[in-house]
Amino acid sequence: MRSHARREPNTNNPAMLKATLLALCTLLLAGCGGAARSFYMLSADGPAPSGSGAGIGVGPVVLAEYIDRPNLVLQDAPNRLAVAENHRWAGDLAASIARVTATNLGRRLHTGNLRTYPWQHDGEVSHQVTLDIRQLHGGADGYAVIEAGWRVYALPERRLTASRTFVAREQLAADGYQALVAAQSKLLARLATDIVAGMRQP
């Protein structure tokens, strides 16, 4: 008569025990951890000049509600957006845009005297640049897009000296979220160029 007794695993075999533990760990990570998150940061097109110069302050930066979140955003249909759950900004997006824009402006205006909002005294800066970011996302067509309203004020009297809406597209150099953030960084560099052109108009 065949015995139906359950055979216990051979725990004396180190190789078998190690394989069993690895398999259990893999299952736990797949079930509980999910896909690993990636974090991204915008970048200026180079460092700001060192030393003093005209004081430039950037901010406040106002974000459209759909991008005022930790996640990167894609437009995958004409009236539909997709939020990338595991692809996120490495910090506050508005603060990052202010920092990058300040650096880009400093490079173009040849000054290292840069501030981001809030600063302690208006006497620290001669011009304040405010930004209203209405669009900043990637599209299924392989482009990143931006729509930004900007204003420049002369301080301390807070006199409006220039104002414009900047709209542009930048083609991604490759597939993926890293290429998307690189394209968005290029759009911010182009935005800074547009702001400086407006500041220099008589």
Residue, then its C-alpha position, 0 to 999 in steps of 0.5 A: m500500500r502506497s504511503h500518502a504521508r507528506r514528505e518534509p523538505n530537505t532543509n539540510n541542502p544549502a543550495m535548495l534552501k537558498a533558492t527557496l528563500l530567493a523565490l519567496c523574497t522575489l514574490l514578496l517584492a513583486g507583490c508588495g513593492g511594485a515597480a521602483r519609482s524614478f525621480y527627475m529634476l529640471s536643469a539649467d543650460g549651464p551654471a550662472p556667472s559668479g560674482s555680483g551684478a543686477g539683482i534678479g528675482v524669480g517668483p512666485v511661480v503659479l502652476a496649472e492644477y493638472i501639473d501641480r503634483p509630484n508626478l510627471v504628466l503626459q497627454d495621451a489623447p486630445n482631451r485626456l491626460a495620464v499621470a505617471e505614478n512611478h515617475r516623479w519630480a525630485g522636489d517641488l516643481a514650482a521651486s525647481i522652475a524658479r531655480v532653473t529660470a533664475t539660473n538661465l536668466g543669470r546666464r543671459l544677463h551676465t549676473g550671479n545676483l539671483r534670488t527665488y521667491p520669497w526673498q527678505h527685502d525688495g531692495e535685494v533685487s532690481h527686477q522681479v519675474t513672475l511666472d504662470i505655467r499653464q502647460l508643461h507636459g509631454g505628448a504622444d506625438g513625441y513633443a514636450v509643450i509649454e505655455a507660460g505667462w510671464r511678467v517683469y516688474a522693476l523694483p522697489e516701485r513694482r512697476l510692470t515693464a514687460s509682459r508676454t505669453f510664451v508658447a513652444r514645443e520641443q521634440l524629445a531626443a529619445d523615448g522615455y521620461q528622462a528625455l521628456v524632462a530634458a526637453q522640458s528643461k530646453l523649453l525653460a531655457r527658451l522661456a528665459t531667452d524670451i523673457v530677456a528679449g522682452m526686458r531689453q525692448p525699449 
